[in-house]
Amino acid sequence: MSQPLTVECPTCGAPVEWSAKSANRPFCSDRCKLIDLGAWAAEEHAIPGNDLEDDVFSTELDAPPLRGH
């Protein structure tokens, strides 16, 4: 029988078994899950973007009005 995969909790680093019995995986607890959610809500975490794409998609595009079919 093989050992179950173990990962580190992203919040506190505690070992977490990656299985159905670890309901909060990859977190070790509801507390760590909520701490991480709060960090995202406070914009402490961010997915890096592309400055050029941000400039292109942040400007309003002039689209012609839709006509009836």
WOBELHU-V382040 format. One record per residue. RES is the residue in one letter. PSI is psi in whole degrees, -180 to 180 (NA if undefined). Layout:
<<RES | PSI> <RES | PSI>>
This chain:
<<M | 133> <S | 156> <Q | 139> <P | 150> <L | 135> <T | 133> <V | 165> <E | 138> <C | 128> <P | -20> <T | -51> <C | -12> <G | 3> <A | 148> <P | 137> <V | 126> <E | 128> <W | 86> <S | 172> <A | -26> <K | -11> <S | 83> <A | -26> <N | 7> <R | 141> <P | 4> <F | 156> <C | -19> <S | 168> <D | -37> <R | -50> <C | -36> <K | -43> <L | -34> <I | -44> <D | -42> <L | -43> <G | -37> <A | -40> <W | -43> <A | -32> <A | 6> <E | 32> <E | -22> <H | 145> <A | 147> <I | 123> <P | 141> <G | -174> <N | 120> <D | -39> <L | -46> <E | -39> <D | -41> <D | -44> <V | -47> <F | -9> <S | -13> <T | 150> <E | 134> <L | 137> <D | 108> <A | 140> <P | 150> <P | 148> <L | 137> <R | 153> <G | 151> <H | NA>>
